[in-house]
Amino acid sequence: GLGYVGLPLARLFATKYYVTGLDINEERVKELNSGFDSTLEVDAKSLNSVLVKDNNRTKGLFCTTNKKRIRECKIFIITVPTPVDRNNRPVLKPLLSASKTVGEVLKKNDIVIYESTVYPGATEEDCIPVLESTSGLKFNVDFYVGYSPERINPGDKNHTIEKILKVTSGSTPEIGEVVNNLYSSVIKAGTHLAPS
């Protein structure tokens, strides 16, 4: 997702890596590809400095609605909304739908990182089974998972993503290190690798 969490993260990673940003909203993708972010989380200059066409694979951000474009990715970061219903229970439909989309292209040794705010256990109890059933792959054997809770205050221009300490974790100690190294390569404020 390329919303108020996903876009700033994608833009930041695109300063160092080639990033394919997938969003299901065609209007949102058109807007971003024109260099404008209606959420105002990323200014036009910063966005335009990283936008690339699909054929530039060194670094930069390519935005699309075409799910096939993420087949080549090796690391998937899921940043979709987790709204609550009228009883304040989390609605996991966007998260499970995104997990299914990723599961359809998941390959051996890929890593899926969840950033969406969820209750404890949701990643393992709700999301990972969707990844396994959709991909036919086995968790912690064929693919791995990380979690790094989003910590963005929408509209806060002083405490942007790269200026907030990032908590990271992985489904194995080795994957935890991979996830932590990935985030620490772009987060100026540093990272904290959780022990589990």
Secondary structure, 3 states (H helix, E strand, C coil): CCCCCHHHHHHHHHCCCEEEEECCCHHHHHHHHCCCCCCCCCCHHHHHHHECCCCCCCCEEEEECCHHHHCCCCEEEECCCCCECCCCCECCHHHHHHHHHHHCCCCCCCEEEECCCCCCCHHHHHHHHHHHHHHCCCECCCEEEEECCCCCCCCCCCCCHHHCCEEEEECCHHHHHHHHHHHHCCCCCCEEECCC
